[in-house]
Structures are given as structure tokens and as C-alpha cells.
Amino acid sequence: MDHLVTARSMFGLNMGVHIIFATLGVGIPLMILLAEILYYKTKDKDYELMAQRWTKGAAVLLGVAIPTGTIAGVQLALLWPGFMEIVGKVMALPFQIEIYAFFIEALFLSIYVYAADRISRKMRIISLILVAIGALASAVLITNVHAFEGTPAGFRILNGDIVSVDPWAAFFNPSFFVTSGHVAVSAYTTGGFVIASVAAFKMLRARKRNPREYKFHHKALMMGLVIGGIFSFVTALNGHESMQKVYEYQPEKLAAAEGLFETQDHAPLALGGFTDEKEQRVKYGIEFPWMLSFLSGNSFNTVITGLNDFPRDYWPPLFVHTLFNGMVIIGSILILVALVGVVWYKFLKKKSFPKIFMWAFVATGPLAIMGIEFGWIFACTGRQPWVIYRIMRTSEAVTTSANLHILFFLFLLVYIVLVAAVALVLVFYFRRNPLSKELAAQAD
């Protein structure tokens, strides 16, 4: 592979793995907190047991998120020294604060896990609130560096030197609130649907064999669908605001996302298909007339700048249209599935779900994770060729060290082993500690 492509692939591999564990590390603690609150309110011991079992899984996921996050920090310094030079002088603040956020998360998770039988129920809930705050703050602070890459602020470059540095202006860059909000609500969406997915799968297995387990998983399913559904809808609203920020600050990224080559008002929104550069259009897609203009600027008259108005070397890769569509379609499916599930159970008062519904619920967890991956790849690839938009190209930031391809394959091997080990540990633990055993202990 080309040197730059190898460096990007290596860092992308790390982030592609890390983002799964980091996202669940934000979403699952919220589900644990809500289960504890439901137990406190209803005294239904099923919710207490949910919190206990989910905590075991969250601890394993956190144990993997830490080293993959550490590797990401090492790779930033190793692969992107040019980028880190600017970040070190301008944007070091979130890195520094993130350490304290992680300490809060780890400290209070330890208290919740190891001192649960020594503290009151209210103190357990307070501990979990601080765990959730620490996890969210950690994710938001690191994500802020990504926001800064797309909308840099708080410094100038004069004669090659970084001057007029304002760390707080860099921290609260124009896309900080939208980007951090998107990370938060999409993580909560994923946490809810992963819980719903596992619960639905277990319900399919326990439907006739064990009615008591079925009832337990049914409660977890409904909880996951409600939380996942609420936050998937909020994610869609936040995504609309994110799109408007892209229109304002990264117009070529928006044009590439929609395969728009010519500048125009009343621009159509293209859903599906793929971008054909030769014919300069989206082939096999469905066009919604005028909608891109309206969604970008709240007016059908909004002028959308096409790719042909930018230098060719400013264009992002045109496959970002597919990534953007994948993210939007997955989000829409998740909203629909959650809505159908809640209406079927809460409003139509049906006690069980058809098998086709159950398999749709099982699919929500993998779909939510795919949506996270599509979103992150779109966000980072759509910013190319810039590592800091309109200030530093990715090719200018990359290391000059040779033989990166060897490191790439070594990291690939490490992550294959790591992901396999996590899956085996989770399967082994929950097989050794089956739900039936804990429900029997609860009854006794």
C-alpha cells in the first residue's frame, strides 16, 4: 500500500475497533443506571439482576476500551507528528481533562462493583450517575479533537508559526456542541439496541423452554427498545443540525455526501445508489426534489455548492455518499423498529411478538454498531484531504518513518486476537453463570 494509505489504514483499524468498545462504554452504563433506578422504584428484583449482569459485561468491554484507546494515543504520536505538533500547542486541553473524566468513571465503577453490598441503594445510584458522567465526558472530550479538525479555531499560522493561541476558543470550536451531542445520543442509542438485541435473541431461545427467563428478557427488551428508540430519534434531529454545520463549514463534504456536482438552489436529496464521477450524478438512487436545499438551510432556495466549484484535489472520496446513506438508512430502520415494538406491546397490548419482529429486534444491535462505524468513517473520510480543514493536509501530517506495512499487519493480528478473546470471555463467563442459576437464587 501507499505510505499515506498504510498510515490511515492502521489508525482507521485501531479506531474502528476502539469505537465499538468506547461507544458501548458510554451506552451500557446508562442502561445499568436505569435498571438500578427501576429497581429502586418498583422493587422488582429482575432489574437489580439486569444491572448486575450488565455490569459484568461492561467491565470486560471497559477493559478492552482502555488499551485500544491507549494505542490510539500512541499511534497519533507515531503516525501523525505534524498534526500532533499543532494539537500540542492549541488543542491539548481536552486530552488533559479527559484523564480526570476517565478517573471518575473508573473510580465510581470500582465503588459500584466492589462496595455494592456496603453502601445504600441511593449511593449505588449516585455512583452509577458519576460513572455515566465520567464515561460521557471522556468520549465528548476526545471527540472534541475530531470536531476541531473539521472546524479549527483558536489559533493562526503566521509565517509557519502558530500564533494567537486561545485554547478555550479551540475547545469550543463551531462544531463542538453538535459533534459532542451526536456522540452522546448515538452511544445511548447503541447501548439501548445492543441490550434489546441480546434480550430478543435470548427470548427466541427461552420462549417455550423457560417462561421465567422469557419474562426477564422481555423486560430487558422493552427497556432497550424504549431507550434506543428515544435516542435514535434524538440522533436523527441532531444529525439534521450536524448536516447544517457541514453545509456551513465543509461544503465540499456535503456535496460529496450527496453526489452533487453542479452548484444549484432547489437541490435534490439523493438516497441510495452510488456516485458516478464520469457521468457526474448519483446512479440508481432515489431523488427527493428540493430537499437537500431545505435540510441544509431551512429554505428551498438555499444554494448548495457543487463539487465542480472546488479544486479536484479538495474533493473527498466519492464513496462517502454510500457511507452517508448507510448511516441515514440504518438510523431510520432503528426508529421504525423501536416504534413498532413499543406500539405493539404498550398500545395494542399484545403479550408476545411475532417471530419476524423478534428477528428484527435481534438485528438492531448489529445495525446500531454498523451505523456508528459508517458515521465515523464518513466523518473522517469526508474531511479528506485535510487532517485540519483547510490548514493542514493529511499528507503533510503523516510520519516519514518507513515499513509501516509491517506494523499494520501486526496490529491487524493483535486486534483479531483481541476481539476473539473478548467474545470468548463474555461467552465463557455467562455460560458459567447462567441466568437460570441467578433467577433460582433470587427466588430462594
N, C-alpha and C positions, 0 to 999 in steps of 0.2 A: 504493500500500500504506500501511497504518497506520505511523506513525513507528517504533513499537517493533518491529513485524514487519519493517520495512525494515532496521533495525539488526541484528536477529537473523539475517535472511536474508543480509546482507552478511558478517557474521562466520561464519555457517554455510557460505557459499560458500567462503570462504578456508580454513576448517578441513577442509571436505570434500575440497578439492584437496590441501592440505598433508598430511593424514593418510595419503594414499596413498604419497607420497614419503617421509614420515618413517617409516612402517611398513616399507617396503622398505629404507630406510636402516639399519634395525636388523636385519632378517631376512637380507638378502643378505650382509652381512659375515660372518655366522656360516657361511653356505654356502661362502663363499670360504675361510674359515679351515679348515673341514672338508676341502675339496678339497686344500688345501696339506698338511694332516696326512696324508691318504690317499696323496698322492704321496710324502711323506717315508717312510711305512711300506711302501708297495708298489713304489715306483719306477715306477709306471705313469704315463707322461707325459700321458695323457689328463686326469688330474686336475690336473696343472700347467696344461694348456691351459685347462681349465674355469676355474680360478682367475684366469687372465689375462683371459679374455674376460668373465667376470662382473665383474671389477674395472672394466673399461671402462664397462659398463652402470651399475654402482654409482656411478661418478664423475659420470656425467651426471645420475643421479637425485639425488645429493647437491647438485649444482649448482643444482637446482630447489628442493630442500627448504630450502636456506638463504634465498633471497629470500622464499619463501612463509611461512617461519617468521618472518622479519623483518617482513613485512606484518602477520602476526598480532599481533606485539607492538605495532606502530603502531596497529592497529585497536582493541586493548584500551584504549589510552590515549585514542583518538579517540571510540570509541563507548560505552565503559563507565567514565566518570570516577568514578562513585560506587563501583563495585567496586574500581577501582584505588587509591582512597584507603585502603580497608581493607587491600588486599593490600600496598600500600606500607609500611604500618605494622606489619603482622602476618606477612605471608607472602612477604616479599621474598627470603628465604634461598634457596629452590630456584632462583629466577631468577639469583641471583648465582653459585651453584655450577655451574649449567648451562653458563655461559660457559666454565668451565675444562674441563668434560666435553667440550664441543664442540672446544676447542683440542686436547685429547688425541686425539680422533678424527681431526681434520684433519691434525695433525702426523704421526701414525704412518701414516695413509693415504698422505701425501706420501712418507714414507720407503719404504713398501712399493712404491709406484708408480715412483718416480724412482731409487731406490737398490737395486732388487731384484737387479741383477747385480753389486752391490758388497758385499753382505752375505751371510752364510751362510744356509743353509736354516733353521736354528733361529732366527736373528734375524728372518727373514721371518715365521716363525710367531709369534714374540713380538710383532712389530709388529702383526700381524693380531689377536692377542688383545687388545692395547691399543686397536685400532680398534673391535673389538666391544664392549669395556667402555665406551669413550667414547660410542659410539652408544647403547648401552643406558642408561647413566647419564643422558645428555641427555634421552632420551624419558621416563624414570622421573621425573626432577626436574620437568619441565614438567607431566607428568600429575599430579604431586602437588598442583598447584594445583587441578586438577579434583577430586581426592579431597577437598581442603579445602572446596570449595564444597558437597559433599554431606554432609560430617561435620566442620563447623567446630569448631576447638578452639584453645586458647592465647590467648584474649582474652575480655573482656566489654565490653559497651556500657553505660555509666552516664551518664544524663542527656545522651545524644547523643555522649558522648566515648568513645573507645576506651581501655580501661584494662586493667591486669593482663596485659600482653602477655608471652607466653612463646613465642618463635619456635620453639624445639625441640618444644614441645607442639603447635604448629600444624603443624610439619613432619611429626611422627609422629602425625598425626591418626588416628582409629579405623579409617579405611578405607585408610590409606597402603599397607600391605603387600599387601592383597588387590588393590587397584587397580593398583599398580605390577607385581605379579606377572601380572595379567591382560594388561596392556600388553605385557610381555616375551614371554610364551608365545604370545600371539596374533600378535605380529610375527614370531616364529620360524616359526609355522605358515604365515603368509602367504609368507614368504621361501621356505620349502620347496616349497609348492604352486605358486608362480609359476615356479620353476625346473622343476618337474615338468611344468607346463602347456606351457611353451615347448619342452621336450625332446620331449614327446609329439607336439606339432604338427610338429616337425622330423622325427620318426621316421615320421610318416604320409607325409611328402613324400619321405623318403630310403629307404623300405622296399625298393624294387626298384632304384632308380636308383643308390644309393651305399651298399653294405653297410658300408663303413668308417665313414661318418658315422652310419649307423644304430647301429652298435655304440657309438660315442662318446655319442650322445644317450641310448642305453639306460642307460648307466652314470649319466648325469645324472638320468634319470627315476627310477631306483631310489633314488638318493641323496635326491632331493626327496620321494619318497613316504615313505621311512623317517622323515626329519626332520619332514616335515609331519604324518605320522600320529602320531608320538610326541607332538609338541607340541599337536596338535589334541585328543588325549586328555587331556593335562595341562590344556589350556584348559577342557575340559568340567569337570574336577574343580575348577579354580579358579573357574569360573562358578558352580558349586554353592555354594562358600563366599561368593562375591560376592552371591548371592541371599539368603543368610542375613544378610549385613550390611545389605542393603536392608530385609529384614524387621525388623531390629533398629532401624535408624536412619531409614529413609524409608518408613514403612508405606503411605502413600498411593500411592507409586510402585509398590510391589509389587501393590497392589490394582488399579491401572490396568493394569499389565502383564498381569494375569490376568483382567481384566474382572470383578472380584469386587465386588459392590455391598453385600452384607449380611455382617456380621461372623458368623463361624462357625468351629467346630472341624471336623475331618474335611473340610477344604475341598478341592474337586476342582482338578486341574490341567487347564486348557483349552489344547488345542493346535489351532491353525488357527482359521478363522472370523474374525469381526470383532465388535467390541463395539457393541451397540445400547443407547444411553443411554435411549431411550424405554422399551424393554422390560426394561432393566437386566439384560442377560445377554449371553453370547457366542453369537452365532448361527452355525450351520453348523460349529462347532468339535467336536473330539473330546475328551470329558472322561475323565480318569483319576481315579476316585474316591479321595479322601483324600490324594492325592499332594502337593498344594500344602502342606498342613499338615506332612506328613512331611519334605519337602525344606526347608521353612523352619525347622523347629525339631527335626528328628530324632524327631518323635513325631506320630502320627495325631491326638493330642488338642490339638496346637498350635492356638491361636486366631488366625485371620487377620482383621485389622480391615478391614472393607469400606469402600468409598468413601462410603457414606451416613453414616458416623460422622465424616466430616470436612466442614468448611465447603465449599460448592461452589466457592469461589474458590481453594481449596487443591488442587483436582483437576488432575493433569497432563492433557494432551490424550489422549483415549481411544484414538487411533490407535497409541499406543505398544505396545498389545497386538500389533499386526501386526509392528512392528519387532522386538519381543522374540521373537516366533515365528520370524521370518525368520532372526534370529541363531542360534537354537537349531537350527532345521531345517538350515541350512547347515553348522553345526558337526557335526551328526550325519552328514550326507552325506559330508563330508570324511573323517571317521573311517572310515566304511564303505568308501569308495573306496580309501583307503590300505591298509586291512586286506585287501581283496580283491586288490589289486595285489601286495602282499608275499606273501600266501599262494599266489597263482597262480604266482609266479616262484620263491620260495625253498623252499616246501614241496611244491608239486605239480610243481616242476622243469620248468615249461613255458618254452620258449625265446622264444616270442613271445606277444603279446596279441591277442585278437580285436579287430576294429575298434571295436566298441561300447565295449570297455574303453578303447581309446586316446582316443576322443572324450570319455569320462568323465574321463580324466586331463587332457585339454585344458581341460575346464570347471573344474577345481579352482582354477586361478589366479584367473580372474574371480570365482568363487564366494567364495574367501577374501577378496578385496578387498571384495566386496559385504557379507560378514559383518562386516568392520571398519567399514564405513560404517554399517550397521544398528546395530551395537553403540554407536558413538559418538553417533549421533543419538538412540538410545534413552536412553543415559546422561544426555545433556544435556537433552533434551526431557522426559524423565521427572522431572527435578528441578524443572521449571517449576511454579508461577510464581516460583520463588526463584532468584536468582543465587548467594546464600549461604543455604543451607537454614534456614528459619525465622528468619533475621536480616535479610536484605535482599532485597526483590523485584526482579526483573529490570526492572520499570518504574521503580523508584527509582534504579537504577544507570545507566540509559541517558542519553546525551548530550541536551542541549536544542538542539544545532545543527540547522539546517533543511537542506532539499534533499539529504537522504541518498539519495533515489532516483536522483539523477544519479550519485553516487559508486557506487551499487550496479551500475548498468548499465556504468559504465566498468570496474569491477573484473571484471564478467562478461566483457566483451570481452577484457580482459587475460588472464584465465585460459583462455579459449577459444584464444587465440593461443599461450599458453604450453604448454598440453597438446598442441596440434597440433605445435608446434615440437619438443617432446621426442620425440614419436613419429617425426617425420621425421628427427631427428638420429640416433636409435637405428637406424632402418631404413637410413638412408644409410651409417652407419658400418659396420654388419655386412654390408651388401652390398658395400662397398668392401674389406672384409676378411673374405671368406667362410671358413667352417670348412675347406673343401676345400683352400684355399691353405695354411692353417696346418698342417693334417694332413700335407700333402705336404712342407712344410718340416721338420716333425717327423721324418718318415721319412728325409729326406736327412741 
